Amino acid sequence: MEWLGLQMLVDLPANGQIILECQYNPYLVVLAFLVAGAGSFATLSMAERLNHVEQPVAQRQWRLLGACCLAGGVWALHFISMLAFQAPIELHYDFALTGLSLIVMLFAGWLAMNTLGRSDLRVRHFLQAATCIGLGIAAMHYIGMSAMRSNAEQFYRPDMFAASIAVAIITSLLALLLARYFRYGSGTLHLLLKYAASLLMAGGMFATHFTGMAGMTLIIPNDAVVVLPGADNNLQLGLTIAFITLLVSASSISAALSDQKLQSKEHDLRRVNVLLSQLDQARVSLQQAAHYDALTNLINRRGFNQVFAERLVEQSSNEGMLAVMFLDIDHFKRINDSLGHDAGDELLKVIAGYIKAATRSQDVVARFGGDEFCILTALSSREEARHLAQRIMQKMKEPIDLAGRRMVMTTSIGISVFPDDGRSCDELLKNADLALYQSKGCGRNSLNFFNSSLKTRATLELQLEEELRIALLEERGLRIHYQPIFDLHTGQVAKLEALVRWQHPQHGLLSPERFIGIAEANGLIADLDLWVLRHACEDLAQLNRHGYGRLKVTVNCSAVTLGRETLVREVEDALQRAGLSAGQLELEVTENALMGNIHSTIALLKGIRALGVSLSIDDFGTGYSSLAYLKRLPLDTLKIDRSFVQDVPHCRQDMEIVQAIIVMAHTLHLQVITEGVETMEQYQFLAQQGCDFVQGYLLSRPVPLGELRAILSQLDQRDESSLVSFNPYAGTDRSMSPDLFADSPDFRASASAARPGH
């Protein structure tokens, strides 16, 4: 078979001269291999760039450049190797066929780059592409061989011819796999592997060429004239082709490296932009978290303070008015305690919605934490603030369905106004809080504006708190006065109620109404109760030594003290230190304190009762105790509150209530004490109803220990007519000291609700 002057798959002719002495220029062979290696490296680089670009135009450019690099490397290896071929005859090359071989190789290179550009390459794609590219390389090689002109004819061994095509296909498959593998990666190891892969690809191309050359035999016909080789410029031509190919490969590699750096910078810039975007989102999220309440989506205290400062500056320049409203949900703790915190959170969301619905769009609504809300509103008069607060209170009256229950919540509101009540954020917030405290003290579900007396009272309370701490710590200034409790059956004084007083260095002798509330609010009440307990036991022990061993002392016990698990041990310690028997001590507790935690209270009272200490329930009828619980409590005595006897005998209803309480108490095997007895009519009525004990100014006011023995002697020797001499309205001094809050109407309201017998 003859193709382009090449004798393939035919036997050698029987006649003709066989040219055997053919050799290669070793320098050009090495140069051809290096050029093929450079072309292979450039091709791998182009394939790598092809898979890192997304624009179709850029992909086409890298395909074309990669095809040129691959074709140039393979074609240069072939042509330089042909120039390295030295035969003892004159050789020259046909320009047209040489150019055709280059075009064929360019087509094969384009096919290879198109294949590498596919994103879903499978095995069959590799095999198909490798076959086509291998045939293209083989075609390029044999077209190039046909371009070699001489007097000799080229004969090829069939086995070597087939082997050269097989090597070309295998080389193409290897090149595709390597190019696919090295399209991703970076670093020194990746670069070294790519160098090795380039040399491996060049070796495959080299093997393809020289396998074909090994199967070629040159035969000069008998009638041909042998023309000896003359001077040639193969070395210069080979160097020129190598230079051009290396220049194209180097330029391509340089372009690939530049594009890689540029893309890397673009990638870094894109990453920076992504990071900046994420940082911006994080900043927004942090700002949201820092300035907004996650539960209600209202602004929090920090966000409110920032807006408040801005509004304050604005209103200061415009000489406008601002109102700050503090809102506190009444008895919210009961919801958390009874229904759980999840229900409490749901309730807060609903309440936040109610408040937002009652306010205007320009008003600022914030949640400070817990059940505290704050509103900032611009206004032209104080009445606008009042109307807004009333709208909120009216909105709060709408029923709320929560955890299968239908409930109505109320709110207490305190209001301060800029500039009348302050000119700074802190001052206005503090004054609004004082007004809120006044609203809660007035029975809740109310609103109050700040006034200067509130600040005076708060300042005085803070001063009294500090001085009360010192008085407790140093045991200086505190006093105990004792009020006798008269036994109507024996006609003798049976008990003494210990009542704490405070001899203040500036304000004189203060009654408990002045400082008990402060002690309860600041955690001092338990220490105060224990101080009274210890000193009352010591004072009674002293009276025992003077012949009053029949007396008992009753000591008040607050709800806080009653909740202490160590109370039993503390009572026992007080008795042991004073050397007093337990039967001479009686603890008084209010019914509201008993109902706080009834189960633990019963256990604690049983422990105290086990010591031999008597127990009394104070202020009976003013709380919300249940008779079902009352009969379970280990009590000895029931004390009727003074509010039920102050109108006796003029109020028939009060007389019937007192009579019913006495009957009920005796049914439960409880003794009855009535406090606040101030007239003979009250005394006689109680005696007729079977009351066991009476206590009040008719008999004696509370007196210090030093005056007590004289009072006891007079009471034990009195008859009914002489009781008038002890009536406070007949000349006995009832006062303590001038009222520190005499001008404060809210204090008078709170004082009337305080326990007068502490």
C-alpha positions in Angstrom: 0.0 0.0 0.0 1.4 3.4 -1.0 0.2 6.6 0.8 1.8 10.0 0.0 4.8 8.1 -1.5 5.2 5.9 1.6 5.3 2.2 1.1 3.3 0.6 3.9 2.2 -2.9 4.5 4.2 -4.1 1.5 7.2 -6.4 1.2 10.6 -5.0 0.5 11.6 -5.1 -3.3 13.8 -7.8 -4.5 16.2 -5.4 -6.3 17.5 -2.0 -5.2 20.1 -0.8 -2.8 19.2 -0.7 0.8 20.6 2.2 2.8 21.6 0.9 6.1 24.0 3.6 7.5 21.5 6.1 8.9 22.1 8.0 12.2 20.8 10.9 14.3 22.4 14.1 15.5 22.3 13.6 19.3 22.1 17.3 20.0 19.0 17.7 17.9 17.4 14.6 19.4 17.9 16.0 22.9 16.7 19.4 21.8 13.6 17.8 20.3 12.8 16.0 23.6 13.2 19.2 25.6 10.9 21.1 23.2 8.3 18.4 23.5 8.7 18.6 27.3 8.2 22.3 27.3 5.1 22.0 25.0 3.7 19.3 27.3 4.2 21.5 30.4 2.5 24.4 28.6 -0.4 22.1 27.6 -0.9 21.0 31.2 -0.9 24.7 32.3 -3.4 25.6 29.6 -5.7 22.7 30.7 -5.4 23.9 34.3 -6.4 27.4 33.3 -9.2 26.1 31.2 -10.9 24.6 34.3 -10.5 27.8 36.3 -12.4 30.2 34.1 -16.1 30.5 33.7 -16.5 32.9 30.8 -17.0 31.1 27.4 -14.8 33.6 25.6 -11.9 32.9 28.0 -12.4 29.2 27.7 -12.2 29.3 23.9 -9.0 31.4 24.2 -7.4 28.9 26.5 -8.5 26.0 24.3 -6.8 27.6 21.3 -3.7 28.4 23.2 -3.5 24.9 24.6 -4.0 23.4 21.2 -1.2 25.5 19.8 1.1 24.4 22.6 0.3 20.8 22.2 0.5 20.9 18.4 3.7 22.9 18.5 5.4 20.6 20.9 4.5 17.4 19.0 5.2 18.9 15.6 8.5 20.5 16.7 9.6 17.1 18.2 8.8 15.4 14.9 10.4 18.0 12.7 13.5 18.5 14.7 13.9 14.8 15.0 13.6 14.6 11.2 16.3 17.3 11.0 18.4 15.1 13.3 18.0 12.2 10.9 21.2 11.8 8.8 21.4 9.5 5.7 24.2 9.1 3.1 22.0 10.7 0.5 20.7 14.1 -0.1 17.5 14.9 1.8 15.1 17.9 1.6 11.5 18.6 2.7 8.4 19.6 0.9 7.0 22.8 2.5 3.3 22.2 1.7 3.2 18.7 3.3 5.2 20.0 6.2 2.6 22.7 6.7 -0.2 20.2 6.3 1.3 18.0 9.1 1.2 21.0 11.4 -2.4 21.7 10.6 -3.3 18.1 11.3 -1.6 18.4 14.6 -3.4 21.6 15.4 -6.7 19.9 14.8 -5.7 17.0 17.1 -4.6 19.5 19.8 -8.0 21.4 19.5 -9.8 18.1 19.9 -7.7 17.3 23.0 -8.5 20.7 24.6 -12.2 20.4 23.8 -12.2 17.0 25.6 -10.5 18.5 28.6 -13.0 21.3 28.7 -15.9 18.9 29.4 -17.1 18.9 33.0 -18.6 15.4 32.9 -15.7 13.3 31.4 -16.3 9.6 31.6 -14.1 6.6 30.5 -15.7 6.4 27.1 -14.9 10.0 26.5 -11.3 9.5 27.3 -11.0 6.5 25.1 -12.8 8.1 22.1 -10.7 11.3 22.4 -7.4 9.4 22.9 -8.1 7.3 19.7 -8.8 10.4 17.6 -5.9 12.3 19.0 -3.5 9.3 18.6 -4.6 8.9 15.0 -4.1 12.6 14.4 -0.5 12.4 15.8 0.2 9.4 13.7 -1.2 11.1 10.6 0.9 14.2 11.4 4.0 12.0 11.7 3.5 10.1 8.5 2.5 13.2 6.5 5.7 14.8 7.8 7.7 11.7 6.7 6.1 12.0 3.3 7.4 15.6 3.1 11.0 14.2 3.2 12.2 14.2 -0.4 15.1 12.1 -1.7 16.0 9.5 -4.3 15.2 6.8 -1.9 11.8 5.2 -1.3 10.3 4.7 2.3 9.2 1.3 3.2 7.6 0.6 6.6 7.3 -2.6 8.5 3.6 -3.4 9.2 4.2 -4.4 12.8 6.2 -1.2 13.6 3.7 0.9 11.7 0.9 -0.5 13.9 3.0 -0.2 17.0 3.6 3.5 16.3 -0.1 4.2 16.0 -0.8 2.2 19.3 1.9 4.2 21.1 0.4 7.4 19.8 -3.1 6.5 21.1 -1.7 5.3 24.5 0.4 8.5 24.7 -2.8 10.6 24.0 -4.7 8.7 26.7 -1.9 9.3 29.1 -1.8 13.0 28.2 -5.5 13.4 28.7 -5.5 11.7 32.1 -2.5 13.7 33.3 -4.0 17.0 32.1 -7.3 16.1 33.9 -5.4 15.2 37.1 -3.3 18.4 37.2 -6.1 20.8 36.5 -6.4 21.5 40.3 -3.8 21.9 42.9 -1.0 24.2 44.0 2.3 24.2 45.9 5.7 22.9 45.3 4.8 19.2 45.2 2.1 19.9 42.6 4.6 21.8 40.4 7.2 19.0 40.7 4.6 16.4 39.7 3.6 18.5 36.8 7.2 18.6 35.6 7.5 14.9 35.9 4.2 14.5 34.0 5.5 16.8 31.2 8.6 14.7 30.8 6.4 11.5 30.7 4.2 13.0 28.0 7.3 14.1 26.0 8.6 10.5 26.4 5.4 9.1 24.9 5.6 11.5 21.9 9.2 10.7 21.5 8.4 6.9 21.5 5.7 7.5 18.9 8.1 9.2 16.6 11.0 6.9 16.9 8.8 3.7 16.8 7.7 4.9 13.4 11.2 5.7 12.4 12.4 2.3 13.6 10.0 0.7 11.2 11.2 2.7 8.2 13.6 1.4 5.5 15.1 3.6 2.8 15.6 1.8 -0.6 17.2 3.4 -3.6 16.0 1.9 -6.9 18.7 0.5 -9.3 18.0 3.1 -11.9 18.2 6.0 -9.4 21.2 8.2 -9.3 22.6 8.5 -5.8 23.2 12.0 -4.9 25.5 12.4 -1.9 24.6 14.8 0.8 26.0 18.2 0.7 26.4 20.9 3.2 23.2 21.4 5.2 21.8 23.8 7.8 19.8 21.3 9.8 21.3 22.4 13.1 20.5 26.0 12.5 17.0 25.2 11.2 16.4 22.9 14.2 17.5 25.6 16.6 15.2 28.1 14.9 12.2 25.8 15.2 13.1 25.0 18.8 13.5 28.7 19.6 10.1 29.5 18.1 8.3 26.6 19.8 10.0 27.3 23.1 9.0 31.0 22.8 5.4 30.1 22.1 5.4 27.6 25.0 7.1 30.1 27.4 4.7 32.8 26.4 1.8 30.5 27.0 3.2 29.4 30.4 3.8 33.1 31.3 0.3 34.0 30.3 -1.0 31.0 32.4 1.0 32.1 35.4 -0.2 35.7 35.1 -3.8 34.6 34.7 -3.3 32.3 37.7 -2.0 35.2 39.8 -4.7 37.5 38.6 -7.4 34.9 39.2 -5.8 34.2 42.6 -6.0 37.9 43.4 -9.6 38.0 42.1 -10.4 35.0 44.2 -8.7 36.6 47.2 -10.6 39.8 46.5 -13.8 37.8 46.2 -13.0 36.1 49.5 -12.3 39.5 51.0 -15.6 40.8 49.7 -17.3 37.7 51.1 -15.6 38.2 54.4 -16.5 41.9 54.5 -20.1 40.9 53.7 -20.0 38.4 56.5 -18.4 40.8 58.8 -21.1 43.4 57.9 -23.8 40.8 58.5 -22.1 39.9 61.8 -21.9 43.6 62.8 -25.6 44.0 62.0 -26.4 40.8 64.0 -24.3 42.0 66.9 -25.9 45.4 66.7 -29.3 43.7 66.7 -28.3 41.6 69.7 -26.7 44.5 71.5 -29.6 46.9 71.0 -32.7 44.7 70.7 -34.4 42.3 73.0 -34.5 38.8 71.4 -37.8 37.9 73.0 -40.0 40.8 72.1 -37.9 42.4 69.3 -38.1 45.7 71.2 -35.0 47.7 71.8 -33.2 46.9 75.0 -31.8 49.2 77.7 -28.6 50.0 75.7 -30.5 50.8 72.5 -33.0 52.9 74.5 -30.2 54.9 76.2 -28.7 55.6 72.8 -32.0 56.8 71.3 -32.8 58.6 74.5 -29.6 60.7 74.3 -30.3 61.6 70.7 -33.9 62.7 71.5 -32.8 64.6 74.5 -30.3 66.6 72.4 -33.0 67.3 69.8 -35.6 68.4 72.4 -33.1 70.5 74.2 -32.4 72.5 71.0 -36.2 72.8 70.2 -37.2 73.5 73.8 -39.6 70.6 73.7 -40.9 68.1 76.2 -40.2 64.4 76.7 -41.9 61.9 78.9 -40.2 58.8 80.2 -42.6 56.1 81.4 -41.5 53.1 83.5 -43.9 50.1 83.3 -44.0 47.1 85.6 -46.4 44.2 85.1 -48.3 43.6 88.3 -47.8 40.2 89.9 -45.9 38.9 86.9 -43.8 36.6 89.1 -47.0 34.5 89.8 -47.2 33.6 86.2 -43.7 32.3 86.1 -44.1 30.4 89.3 -47.4 28.8 88.4 -47.3 28.3 84.7 -43.6 28.3 84.0 -41.1 30.6 82.3 -42.2 29.6 78.8 -45.7 30.8 79.5 -44.2 33.9 81.0 -42.2 34.6 77.8 -45.3 34.2 75.7 -47.1 36.6 78.0 -44.4 39.1 77.7 -44.7 39.0 73.9 -48.4 39.6 74.1 -47.9 42.5 76.5 -45.2 44.0 74.3 -47.7 43.9 71.4 -50.3 45.6 73.6 -47.9 48.4 74.5 -46.9 48.9 70.9 -50.5 49.0 69.8 -51.4 51.7 72.4 -48.4 53.9 71.5 -47.7 56.0 68.5 -45.3 55.2 65.7 -42.9 57.9 66.8 -42.8 56.7 70.4 -39.9 54.5 71.5 -40.9 51.3 73.4 -38.1 49.3 75.1 -37.9 46.2 77.3 -35.3 46.6 80.1 -35.5 43.0 81.2 -37.9 40.8 83.1 -41.3 42.5 83.1 -40.0 46.1 83.0 -40.8 48.2 80.0 -39.9 51.8 79.2 -41.5 54.3 76.8 -40.1 57.5 75.5 -42.5 60.0 73.9 -42.4 63.6 72.8 -45.3 65.7 74.0 -46.5 69.3 74.4 -48.1 68.9 77.9 -48.1 66.6 80.9 -51.7 65.6 80.1 -50.6 63.9 76.9 -48.4 61.6 79.0 -51.3 60.8 81.3 -53.6 60.0 78.4 -50.9 57.7 76.8 -50.5 55.9 80.1 -54.2 55.5 80.5 -54.5 54.1 76.9 -51.8 51.5 77.8 -53.6 50.6 81.0 -56.9 50.3 79.2 -55.3 48.1 76.5 -53.8 45.8 79.2 -57.4 45.0 80.4 -58.0 43.0 77.2 -58.1 39.3 78.1 -55.1 37.1 77.3 -55.4 33.4 76.5 -52.4 31.6 77.9 -51.7 28.0 78.7 -55.4 27.2 78.5 -56.3 30.0 80.8 -57.9 33.4 80.2 -56.4 36.2 82.3 -56.2 39.9 82.6 -52.9 41.6 83.6 -52.5 45.1 85.0 -49.5 47.5 85.0 -48.1 50.1 87.3 -46.6 53.2 85.6 -44.2 55.9 86.7 -43.7 59.0 84.7 -41.0 61.7 84.6 -41.0 64.7 82.3 -38.2 66.6 80.6 -37.2 69.3 81.5 -39.3 69.6 84.7 -38.1 66.5 86.4 -34.5 66.4 85.1 -32.2 67.2 82.1 -30.1 64.0 81.8 -31.0 60.5 80.8 -29.9 59.0 84.2 -31.9 61.6 86.2 -35.1 61.2 84.2 -34.9 57.3 84.3 -34.2 57.4 88.1 -37.1 59.8 88.7 -39.5 57.7 86.5 -38.4 54.6 88.6 -39.2 56.5 91.8 -42.7 57.4 90.4 -43.2 53.7 89.5 -42.3 52.7 93.1 -45.0 55.1 94.3 -47.5 53.5 91.9 -46.7 50.1 93.2 -46.9 51.3 96.8 -50.4 52.7 96.2 -51.8 49.3 95.4 -50.6 48.8 91.8 -52.6 49.2 88.6 -52.1 53.0 88.8 -49.9 55.8 87.4 -48.0 58.5 89.1 -45.9 61.4 88.0 -42.6 62.1 89.7 -42.6 64.9 92.4 -39.8 66.3 94.5 -41.1 64.6 97.7 -40.4 61.2 96.2 -36.7 62.1 95.8 -36.6 63.4 99.3 -38.1 60.2 100.6 -35.8 58.0 98.5 -32.8 60.0 99.8 -34.0 59.6 103.4 -34.7 55.9 102.9 -31.2 55.3 101.5 -29.8 57.1 104.5 -31.9 55.1 106.9 -30.9 51.9 105.2 -27.2 52.6 105.6 -27.6 53.7 109.2 -29.8 50.6 109.9 -27.0 48.3 108.7 -24.6 50.0 111.0 -27.0 49.9 113.9 -27.5 46.1 113.4 -23.8 45.5 112.9 -22.7 47.5 116.0 -25.9 46.8 118.0 -26.2 50.5 118.6 -29.5 52.4 118.8 -31.9 49.5 118.6 -34.3 49.2 121.5 -37.1 46.7 122.5 -40.3 48.0 124.1 -42.7 45.6 125.7 -46.5 45.8 125.7 -48.3 43.7 128.3 -50.9 41.2 127.2 -53.6 40.7 129.9 -55.2 37.4 130.7 -59.0 37.9 131.1 -59.4 34.6 132.9 -56.8 35.1 135.7 -56.8 38.9 135.8 -53.0 38.9 135.5 -50.5 40.0 132.8 -49.6 36.7 131.0 -47.4 37.8 128.1 -45.2 40.6 126.8 -45.0 41.4 123.1 -41.5 42.5 122.1 -41.7 45.5 119.8 -38.6 46.9 118.2 -37.7 50.6 118.3 -34.8 52.6 116.9 -33.3 55.4 118.8 -32.0 57.4 115.8 -29.4 60.1 116.6 -31.1 62.7 114.4 -34.7 61.7 114.2 -35.3 60.4 117.7 -37.1 57.3 118.6 -38.5 55.7 115.4 -41.4 53.3 115.4 -41.2 50.1 113.3 -43.4 51.7 110.6 -40.4 53.9 109.8 -37.8 51.2 109.1 -39.4 47.7 108.9 -40.2 48.3 105.2 -36.6 49.4 104.5 -35.3 46.3 106.3 -37.6 44.0 104.3 -36.7 45.7 101.0 -32.9 45.4 101.6 -32.6 42.0 103.2 -32.1 43.2 106.7 -35.3 41.9 108.2 -34.0 38.4 109.1 -31.0 39.9 111.0 -33.4 42.3 112.7 -35.8 39.5 113.7 -33.0 37.5 115.2 -31.6 40.5 117.1 -35.1 41.0 118.7 -35.4 37.3 119.4 -32.0 37.1 121.3 -32.5 40.3 123.3 -36.1 39.5 124.1 -35.1 36.1 125.6 -32.3 37.8 127.6 -34.7 40.5 128.9 -37.3 37.9 130.0 -34.6 35.9 131.7 -33.7 39.0 133.7 -37.4 39.5 134.6 -37.4 35.9 135.8 -34.7 36.7 138.2 -37.0 39.4 139.7 -39.9 37.1 140.3 -41.8 37.2 137.0 -41.3 33.5 136.0 -44.9 33.1 134.9 -44.6 35.5 131.9 -44.1 34.7 128.3 -42.6 36.9 125.6 -44.0 37.0 122.1 -41.6 37.8 119.2 -42.7 38.7 115.7 -41.3 36.6 112.9 -41.4 38.0 109.3 -42.1 36.0 106.2 -38.4 36.1 105.2 -37.3 34.7 108.6 -40.0 32.1 108.5 -38.5 30.9 105.2 -35.1 30.2 106.7 -34.3 26.5 107.2 -32.0 27.4 110.1 -34.8 29.1 112.1 -35.3 26.1 114.4 -31.6 26.0 115.4 -31.5 29.8 115.8 -34.5 29.8 118.1 -32.9 27.0 120.2 -29.6 28.9 120.3 -31.3 32.0 121.6 -33.1 30.1 124.4 -29.9 28.4 125.4 -27.8 31.6 125.5 -30.4 33.4 127.6 -31.0 30.3 129.9 -34.8 30.6 129.1 -37.2 27.7 128.9 -38.9 27.1 125.6 -42.3 27.3 127.2 -41.8 31.0 127.9 -41.3 31.9 124.2 -44.0 32.5 121.7 -43.4 33.3 118.0 -45.9 35.5 116.2 -46.3 35.1 112.4 -48.8 36.8 110.0 -51.2 34.6 108.1 -49.8 36.0 104.8 -46.4 34.7 105.8 -47.8 31.4 106.6 -49.5 31.0 103.3 -46.3 31.7 101.3 -45.2 28.1 101.1 -47.6 26.2 103.2 -46.0 22.8 103.0 -42.5 23.8 104.1 -44.0 26.3 106.6 -45.9 23.5 108.3 -42.7 21.4 108.6 -40.8 24.3 110.0 -43.5 25.2 112.5 -43.7 21.6 113.7 -39.9 21.8 114.3 -40.3 24.9 116.4 -43.3 23.5 118.2 -41.2 20.4 119.0 -38.8 22.6 121.0 -41.8 23.6 123.3 -42.1 27.1 121.8 -45.7 28.4 121.3 -46.9 29.7 118.0 -49.4 32.5 117.4 -50.9 33.8 114.1 -50.9 37.6 114.0 -53.2 40.1 112.3 -55.9 37.4 111.7 -58.6 38.4 109.2 -56.4 40.8 107.2 -54.9 38.2 104.8 -56.1 35.4 102.7 -55.6 32.3 104.8 -57.7 29.2 104.3 -59.5 27.6 107.2 -58.6 24.2 105.7 -54.9 25.1 106.1 -55.5 26.9 109.4 -56.6 23.7 111.1 -53.5 21.9 109.9 -51.1 24.4 111.3 -49.6 23.7 114.7 -50.8 26.9 116.3 -51.6 27.8 120.0 -53.0 31.3 119.7 -54.9 33.5 117.3 -54.6 37.2 117.5 -57.5 39.4 116.1 -56.3 42.4 114.2 -57.1 45.8 115.7 -59.1 46.9 112.6 -62.0 44.6 113.8 -62.3 46.2 117.3 -61.7 49.9 116.7 -65.4 50.5 115.9 -66.8 48.3 118.6 -69.4 48.7 120.0 -70.6 51.2 117.4 -70.4 48.8 114.4 -72.6 45.8 114.8 -70.9 44.0 111.8 -67.5 44.2 113.4 -68.9 42.9 116.7 -70.4 39.9 114.8 -67.1 39.3 113.0 -65.1 39.3 116.3 -67.7 37.0 117.9 -67.4 34.5 115.0 -63.6 34.6 115.1 -63.6 33.8 118.8 -66.0 30.9 118.4 -64.1 29.5 115.4 -60.7 29.8 117.2 -62.1 28.0 120.3 -63.5 25.3 118.1 -60.0 24.8 116.7 -58.7 24.7 120.3 -56.9 28.0 119.9 -56.6 30.8 122.5 -57.6 34.3 121.3 -55.8 37.6 121.8 -57.4 40.8 120.7 -55.0 43.8 120.1 -55.8 47.4 119.8 -58.1 47.6 122.9 -58.4 51.2 123.8 -61.8 51.7 125.5 -63.7 50.1 128.4 -66.6 49.2 126.0 -64.2 47.2 123.9 -62.8 45.5 127.0 -66.2 44.6 128.4 -67.4 43.3 125.0 -64.4 41.0 124.5 -64.7 39.7 128.1 -68.4 38.9 127.5 -67.5 37.0 124.2 -65.0 34.8 126.0 -61.8 36.3 124.6 -58.8 34.9 126.4 -56.3 37.8 126.2 -56.5 41.6 125.4 -53.7 44.0 124.5 -53.8 47.7 123.9 -53.4 51.2 125.1 -56.3 50.8 127.6 -53.9 48.6 129.6 -50.5 50.0 128.7 -48.5 51.5 125.9 -45.3 49.7 124.9 -42.6 50.6 127.4 -38.9 49.9 127.7 -37.6 47.2 130.1 -36.7 49.7 132.8 -40.4 50.9 133.1 -42.0 47.5 132.7 -41.9 46.3 136.3 -43.9 49.2 137.6 -46.5 48.8 134.9 -46.8 45.1 135.7 -47.3 45.7 139.4 -50.0 48.2 138.7 -51.8 46.0 136.2 -51.7 42.9 138.5 -53.3 45.0 141.3 -55.8 46.9 139.3 -59.6 46.8 139.2 -61.7 47.7 136.2 -62.3 51.2 137.3 -58.5 51.8 137.4 -58.0 50.8 133.8 -58.9 54.4 132.8 -55.6 55.6 134.2 -53.9 53.6 131.5 -56.0 54.9 128.7 -53.7 56.8 126.2 -56.4 59.3 125.6 -56.4 60.1 129.3 -52.9 61.4 129.3 -50.5 58.6 128.3 -47.9 59.6 125.7 -48.5 57.5 122.5 -46.1 59.4 120.2 -42.6 58.3 119.2 -41.1 61.1 117.3 -42.2 63.5 114.5 -43.1 61.6 111.4 -40.2 61.8 108.9 -42.6 61.6 106.0 -45.5 63.6 107.4 -45.8 65.5 104.2 -45.8 62.5 101.9 -49.4 61.2 101.2 -48.0 58.0 99.6 -46.2 57.2 102.8 -49.3 57.6 104.9 -51.0 55.1 102.6 -48.1 52.6 102.9 -47.8 53.1 106.6 -51.4 52.2 107.1 -50.7 48.9 105.4 -47.6 48.1 107.4 -47.6 45.8 110.4 -48.2 48.1 113.4 -47.2 45.4 115.9 -43.7 44.6 114.7 
